[in-house]
Amino acid sequence: MESRLNRTLCLILIGVASFASLLPIALTVMNALKTTVEISTNPLAPPVQMHWENFSAAWKNAALGPSLLHSIEVAGLTVILVCLTAAPCAYVLARQKGRGWRFVTFYLMATITVPVQLYLYPLYFIFAKLGLVNSIPAVALIYTAMFSPFAIFLLRTYVLSIPYALEEASEVDGATAWQKFYYVILPMMRPGLLTVAIIVGLNAWNEFVIAVTFLQNNDNVTAIVKFYSLTGQYSTDWGEMLAAAVIIVLPVVVVFVLLQRRFIDGMTAGAVKA
């Protein structure tokens, strides 16, 4: 009886959490098919008539086609840079011991807590002097610096869970430090790298402050910046704006649904040792 009661309570909590998570998405999709008058009158009511033209208008007025490609470029380049730099750094932090390495670990932890607004102005000043404003690779470089500390700490748990005996066995076979990392450690870090790629990619896709500050040219802005351009000074077509939101969110949802099993496995596989 106690086990059945616990199971029932768990199912109820899961149902409530699922409803709370899916309700905003359902309301967004539903209101994207309505006019502004209908949304203002009753945003919880279903649409009287499906207004599919909101999606075509949002795609045209916000130029979502090129902006989505720019978002893919920024997110993809950021994921590549973060994975290339965080993996070897996590390996070094997990295997090296000493006071200096503890300081590096503390420094990386501190950088996670610093809000982006504190270093936004000095970054813009430096990048403007170097002529890197309106550059997608420059924005990807900033994102790499922002998301690397989290990626390093997540990947570090994977390295700590790998038995050191595997590296000792490769040393007996004459492997160098880079060969140990590339042939022994890196293949076992693949679940963690996939998890890092998903999280970093989502954050880079949805980031707004850095994108709107460093990408000021309409020819290379990301989709999330174009989304805010639909807001008018005196009035806003909310149906069109919500349709643009659905278009922008849809690729992220599809990618996460396809990779959710690997994402969950990657989040739990590195929790063996911290």
Secondary structure as UniProt FT lines:
FT   HELIX           2..31
FT   TURN            32..33
FT   HELIX           36..41
FT   TURN            43..44
FT   HELIX           53..61
FT   TURN            62..63
FT   HELIX           64..95
FT   HELIX           99..113
FT   HELIX           116..119
FT   HELIX           120..130
FT   TURN            133..134
FT   HELIX           136..161
FT   HELIX           164..172
FT   TURN            173..174
FT   HELIX           177..180
FT   HELIX           181..185
FT   HELIX           186..188
FT   HELIX           190..206
FT   HELIX           209..214
FT   TURN            218..219
FT   HELIX           223..228
FT   TURN            229..230
FT   HELIX           238..269
FT   TURN            270..271
//
